[in-house]
Amino acid sequence: MVAREILAAYRVPVSRLKLRNESYDVAAGLLLQGKLDAFFFEGAAPSPLVGDLIARGTARLIAIDGKARRRLLARVPSLSAATIQAGTYPGAGAIQTVSSRTLWVVKDSAPPDLVYGILRALFHPANRALLDAGGPSARTIRLEEAAEGLTAPLHPGAERFYRDMGKLAAPAKSR
């Protein structure tokens, strides 16, 4: 879905492309064999797979920037502007891109108190150092932004937690 939205933002008609839906490992192998021209990668940087392709001189990163990125962000509110820092990949400067949110999905039958408790533990200040040490994706997990721009309904336990933390408005009272 994100790849198609990026192509649309750049006004690249899908009808002009020969699309494949492969795993990242398969796509990388096809790129190495000269059987694929490009693929979209969605994941935390640095990615060993992407770094290896760049180090081999087989691939380079393409920025998602400018007017097309602004169109993309307007069309897909679950994406945000991001930058892959210079030096993240061999010989690469800073690269403008987009990032997507990671969602924790729980079964609707999960007990609300359990979901609430897990969130309370996740966002407890004593665990911040663990998140910061957990890699690029874990460092982005922040209570301040966790309940913004949601693309799915909240579990009742999560809704109660975010309300208690002041991150969601109180529900409107019915008359």
C-alpha positions as CSV (number, residue, x, y, z in Angstrom):
1,M,0.0,0.0,0.0
2,V,2.7,2.5,0.9
3,A,4.7,1.7,-2.2
4,R,1.7,2.4,-4.4
5,E,1.0,5.7,-2.5
6,I,4.6,6.7,-3.1
7,L,4.3,6.0,-6.8
8,A,1.1,7.9,-6.9
9,A,2.6,10.9,-5.2
10,Y,5.4,10.9,-7.8
11,R,2.7,10.5,-10.5
12,V,4.2,7.3,-11.7
13,P,1.4,5.3,-13.3
14,V,1.4,1.7,-12.0
15,S,0.4,0.7,-15.6
16,R,3.9,1.6,-16.7
17,L,5.5,-0.8,-14.3
18,K,5.9,-4.6,-14.0
19,L,5.2,-5.1,-10.3
20,R,6.1,-8.1,-8.2
21,N,5.3,-8.8,-4.5
22,E,8.3,-10.5,-3.1
23,S,10.0,-10.7,0.3
24,Y,12.9,-8.4,0.9
25,D,15.4,-11.3,0.6
26,V,13.9,-12.5,-2.7
27,A,13.8,-8.9,-4.0
28,A,17.5,-8.3,-3.1
29,G,18.5,-11.6,-4.8
30,L,16.6,-10.6,-7.9
31,L,18.3,-7.2,-7.8
32,L,21.7,-8.8,-7.5
33,Q,20.9,-11.1,-10.5
34,G,19.9,-8.1,-12.6
35,K,16.3,-9.4,-12.8
36,L,14.8,-6.5,-10.8
37,D,15.4,-2.8,-11.2
38,A,14.2,-1.5,-7.9
39,F,12.3,-2.4,-4.7
40,F,10.7,-0.6,-1.8
41,F,12.1,-1.4,1.6
42,E,10.2,-0.5,4.8
43,G,12.1,-1.0,7.9
44,A,14.5,0.5,10.5
45,A,17.8,1.9,9.3
46,P,20.4,0.7,9.2
47,S,19.2,-2.5,7.5
48,P,21.9,-5.1,7.0
49,L,20.2,-6.2,3.8
50,V,20.2,-2.7,2.3
51,G,23.7,-1.9,3.6
52,D,25.0,-5.0,1.9
53,L,23.5,-4.1,-1.4
54,I,24.9,-0.6,-1.2
55,A,28.4,-1.9,-0.2
56,R,28.4,-4.2,-3.2
57,G,27.7,-1.3,-5.5
58,T,24.5,-3.0,-6.6
59,A,22.0,-0.5,-5.2
60,R,21.6,3.1,-4.0
61,L,19.0,4.8,-2.0
62,I,16.4,7.1,-3.7
63,A,15.2,10.1,-1.6
64,I,11.5,10.6,-1.0
65,D,11.4,14.3,-0.9
66,G,10.1,17.6,-2.3
67,K,6.6,18.2,-3.6
68,A,6.0,14.5,-4.1
69,R,6.7,13.9,-0.4
70,R,4.4,16.7,0.6
71,R,1.6,15.2,-1.6
72,L,2.3,11.8,-0.1
73,L,2.1,13.0,3.5
74,A,-1.1,14.9,2.8
75,R,-2.7,11.7,1.3
76,V,-1.4,9.2,3.9
77,P,-1.6,10.7,7.4
78,S,-0.1,7.6,9.0
79,L,3.3,8.5,7.3
80,S,5.6,11.3,8.5
81,A,8.7,13.0,7.1
82,A,11.9,11.4,8.2
83,T,15.6,11.5,7.4
84,I,18.1,8.6,7.2
85,Q,21.2,10.2,8.8
86,A,24.4,10.7,6.8
87,G,26.8,7.7,7.3
88,T,24.0,5.3,8.1
89,Y,24.9,3.5,4.8
90,P,28.3,3.3,3.1
91,G,29.1,6.5,1.3
92,A,25.5,7.9,1.7
93,G,24.7,11.4,2.9
94,A,21.5,12.3,4.6
95,I,18.5,10.9,2.7
96,Q,15.0,12.4,3.0
97,T,12.3,9.7,3.2
98,V,9.1,8.9,5.1
99,S,8.4,6.7,8.0
100,S,5.4,4.7,9.1
101,R,4.1,4.0,12.5
102,T,4.5,0.7,14.2
103,L,1.3,-0.5,15.7
104,W,0.8,-3.0,18.5
105,V,-2.1,-5.1,17.5
106,V,-4.0,-7.1,20.1
107,K,-6.9,-9.4,19.9
108,D,-10.2,-7.7,20.9
109,S,-10.7,-10.4,23.5
110,A,-7.5,-9.5,25.4
111,P,-8.4,-8.4,28.9
112,P,-8.4,-4.6,29.2
113,D,-6.5,-4.7,32.5
114,L,-3.7,-6.7,30.8
115,V,-3.4,-4.3,27.8
116,Y,-3.4,-1.4,30.2
117,G,-0.7,-3.0,32.4
118,I,1.5,-3.7,29.4
119,L,1.3,-0.1,28.2
120,R,2.0,1.2,31.7
121,A,5.1,-1.0,31.8
122,L,6.2,0.0,28.3
123,F,6.0,3.7,29.0
124,H,7.2,3.6,32.6
125,P,10.2,6.0,32.8
126,A,12.4,3.2,34.2
127,N,12.1,1.4,30.8
128,R,13.1,4.4,28.7
129,A,16.8,3.3,28.7
130,L,15.8,-0.2,27.4
131,L,13.8,1.3,24.5
132,D,16.6,3.7,23.7
133,A,19.1,0.7,23.6
134,G,16.7,-1.4,21.5
135,G,17.6,0.1,18.1
136,P,16.3,2.8,15.9
137,S,12.6,1.7,15.9
138,A,12.4,1.2,19.6
139,R,13.9,4.7,20.2
140,T,10.9,6.2,18.4
141,I,8.4,4.7,20.8
142,R,7.2,7.8,22.7
143,L,4.2,8.2,24.9
144,E,3.8,11.8,23.6
145,E,3.0,10.6,20.1
146,A,1.6,7.1,20.7
147,A,-2.0,8.0,20.5
148,E,-1.7,10.4,17.5
149,G,-2.8,9.7,14.0
150,L,-4.1,6.2,14.7
151,T,-5.1,4.1,11.8
152,A,-7.1,1.5,13.8
153,P,-9.5,1.6,16.7
154,L,-7.9,1.4,20.2
155,H,-8.4,-1.6,22.4
156,P,-10.4,-0.5,25.5
157,G,-7.4,-1.1,27.8
158,A,-5.2,1.1,25.6
159,E,-7.9,3.7,25.3
160,R,-8.2,3.9,29.1
161,F,-4.4,4.0,29.5
162,Y,-4.0,6.9,27.0
163,R,-6.9,8.8,28.6
164,D,-5.4,8.4,32.1
165,M,-2.1,9.7,30.7
166,G,-3.8,12.7,29.2
167,K,-3.1,11.7,25.6
168,L,-6.7,11.3,24.6
169,A,-9.6,13.7,25.2
170,A,-12.3,12.5,27.6
171,P,-15.2,11.0,25.8
172,A,-18.2,13.2,25.2
173,K,-20.9,12.8,27.8
174,S,-24.3,11.8,26.4
175,R,-27.3,13.7,27.4
